[in-house]
Amino acid sequence: MNLRTLVAPLGFATILTLWPSAAQADTSTWYEVGGQITGIDQQAFPFRSPYAGPNSFQSSYQNAATHTYTLFLGIRPLNDLEFYLNPEMARGYGLGGAVGLAGFTNGDVIRQGGFNLSEAPYLARAFIRYDLPLGSGRVSVPAGENVIPGEKAASCLRLTAGKLGTNDLFDVNGYANSTRVQFANWAFITDPAYDYAADTRGYSIGAALEWIHPTWTLRAGSFMMPALANGPDLDPDLANARGDQVELETQARLGPAEPATVRLLGYMNHAHMGNYAQSVATAPPWQAPDITKTERVGAIKYGAALNVEQPLADGGNTGVWARLGWDDGQTESFAYTEADQAFSVGAQVSGARWSRGGDRLGLALGVNGLAASHIAYLKAGGIGFMLGDGQLNYGPETIVEAFYAWQLPWNLTLSPDVQWIANPGYNLDRGPATVLGVRLHAEI
């Protein structure tokens, strides 16, 4: 483990964390000034691999590190109107070029994909949030990333519009959502079968409207799709290139503990996408199928997801969660990763159980799957933006991850992490792969 590559860029973190953090701000404040710095270092060990293709997860020993830096800037000029800006910088690379797995090991990776993205700062988010109160009731909202603390309407219509992540609003989960403080694997930070609209860096431009009630929320949103699969540029043809989603979030009492939060999501993507079955059927006998040959304007991909989180104890810091996702499996995976079915389940335990109230222990299991036409495409030697071993002996990709978040002074968190991946890239002939990691996170 090359700790030097992880710690060196964070050498100034202890100085920055002496600033008052957003979490320490007074609840009457009208602005937010905060930030985060995260370094993740991972190493993968050699595993069985009788063959490999252009998009295979590398089977030899490898080490890679990433560093991300984000500023959270916000202002509330009116009681229910807020503006946010998030300048960001992402540096480093993922293991093996960040390909070969549906559940990739590092959610902070910016997958280059031949696009040679700059490591210079960029604007990750620039959006407004406006609440139209539907009653006189108010609730207290604590500080957070892109959340100015204060009193907000208990019932309202909320408009969020601008540049942000589609998954900032949809398929969120209190225990499995942030690669910077929770699980690192893509399979656990968002439903892998939710091919949500995003560019290579994970952001899009669009708008969402939420009808918020004290016990439920109904939200709908539309965001721009990339012009190329997992590409850096968004397609301006909104009539034929957009991701639409609707989600119902409600409370349900599933046992003697406090109510669970249940989210039911449906989405439909429109983009310049190809079709797996057509690609196989039209490929010459001497050539591997090429999904880009069947791409057409306005192709449709759709899916659904169920997302549950159940607090158990310690003020919600101990709890369990699960996700279940599905997409049609016929149309090209285009934005997030290559998965057509996904199931994940996990738990978080508060360190209060052993007199370490700020610590967290997390454990998760994920199983990703492909539809028949997607399997046939890869088996025939087809290449996707994440996968392509040249051939395929199909089996579900199974991932186990465990981490321990150790809270240190000065808003620092050190998290060792271990991941075990059976059938990497859905291939029974390869693996299993083992990845050890360590993460250092600073909140400013």
Summary of the structure (lengths in Angstrom):
residues: 444
radius of gyration: 21.4
end to end distance: 26.2
largest distance: 69.4
contacts: 1608
relative contact order: 0.17
helix: 12%
strand: 46%
